[in-house]
Amino acid sequence: MNRITITILVLSAAATACGTSRSATGGAREGSGTVTGIITLADEVSPKTGDFCSGLNVRVTPTGAPEDVLGNGTVRTSRSRCSYQIANLPSGGESLAFSVKLPAAWQCGNGATPTVTPEPQTLQLRDYQTETRDFRVSCTAPSAETSTATP
């Protein structure tokens, strides 16, 4: 009798653990797609010390719902650049928006605003596909305002 009781308890605990395993994205939006890459900072962008990638926001959302963040993402500092990976993305060909938001701490030595190139674009992932998207953060010289004085 004790063996049967123990067996039932073990099986019910295993079934409960398997049934409650879901991600923050709700489980229904998960897939096997992954986006990975690096973000390189130009020489004039600073800071490049410590964990300077911690404020970097790389995210994937449905194109029609930018507030619904999908997948499980990580961003790491590696070799004076940032590497990222977003896994468990929908992989049924759904159109997904990809965005990169730079930390406010990143500054340009020449006073310009740091910019990301190329511009992040939409993507569609197939089952078990890994898409690589690399970016560069650079500084463009601030544009001088032209005078419109009349002679």
N, C-alpha and C positions, 0 to 999 in steps of 0.2 A: 504494500500500500504506500509506503514511504517513497519508493522508486517512482511510482506513478505520479505522486504529488510533486516531487522534485522535477520530473520530466515536464509536467504541465507548466510549472513555474518558469523553467528555463526557456521553453518554447514561447510562452506568452511574452516574456521579457525580450526575446530576440525579435518577435513580430512587432512589438511596440517600438523598438529601436529602429527597425527598418522602415516602419511606417511614418516616423516623424523626421526623417532625414530630408530637409529641404534647405535651399539657399535663401538668401535675403531677397532674391528676385522673384520668389513665389513658386519656384519649381516648374510651373507650366511654361515659363519663358526660357528655360534652360535648353542648351543644346551642346553640341560637341565642337563648336567653332572657337578659335582663339585668334587674338590679335596681339602681336608682340613687336617690339622695336626699340630703337634708341633715340634719344633727343640730345643732340650735341650743341654745346654752347660756344658761340664765337668768342674770340679772345677778349673782346671789349665788354662782354656780359659778365657781371659779377653778382653775388659772390660764388666762388668755387671751392669753398672750404667747408668742412663739417658735412652735415647731411643737408646740403643745399637743395636736394630734390624733394624734400618732405612736403613742400607746399604745392607741388605740381599736380594738377588735376587732369588726368587722362580718362575719358569715359566714352561709353558706347550707349546709345539710346535708340528706341524706335524713331524713325524719321518724323512721325506724327505726334510723338509724345516725349519732348526733350526732358521732362521731369522724371521719367521712368528709367533710372539707371539700370543697365543690364550687366550680367556677368560678375565675376570675382576678379578684382584688379589689384595689382601690386606695382609699386614704383620703388626703384632702388637707385642709390648712388653707386656708380661703378666707373672707374678710370676717368674721372673728371667729366662725366656725362651721366645722363639718367637713362636707365633701362626700365621698360614697363612690360607688363603682360596682363591681358584681360582674357580669362578663360570662361568656359561654360556659357558661351554666347549662342543665341538662336542660330541654327544651321540649316534651316529649310529654305533659304533663298530670300528671306525677308530683308527689305531695305533697312539698313541701320545707319544712323548718324554717328560719326566719330568726331570728338572734339578734344582740343588741348587748351587748357587754361593755365597761363603762367603764374607763378607766385609773385605777389607784390614786392617781395624782397629782391627780385632780379632787376638789376639796374644797368643802364648803359653808361659807360664812361663819358660819352659825348653828349649826354642829356636827352638822347632819343628814347623812344619807347621800344622795348624788345619786341620783335615780331617772329612768328613761326612760318617757316617755308618747308615744303610746299603747304598750301592751305589744306587742312583736313577735309576729306571727302567722304561721301557715303560708301558703304561696302555691303556686299552680300556674301554670306559664307555658306558653303556646302558642308555636309556631314564630315567631321574630322578634319576640316581644312584649317590651316594656320596661315594667316595673312601677316606679312611683315610690312610695317609702315615706319620709316625713319624720318626724322625731322631735324631741322637746324634752327636754332634761335640766334638771330643776329640783330644788329643795330643799324638802322639807316640814319644818315645824317639828318638832323632837324632841318626842315625847310625854312629858309629865310623868308620872312614876310616881305612882299614887295610893296613899295610905296605907291599909292594911287593919287599922289598930289598932282594938281593941274598946274601948268605953267602960267 
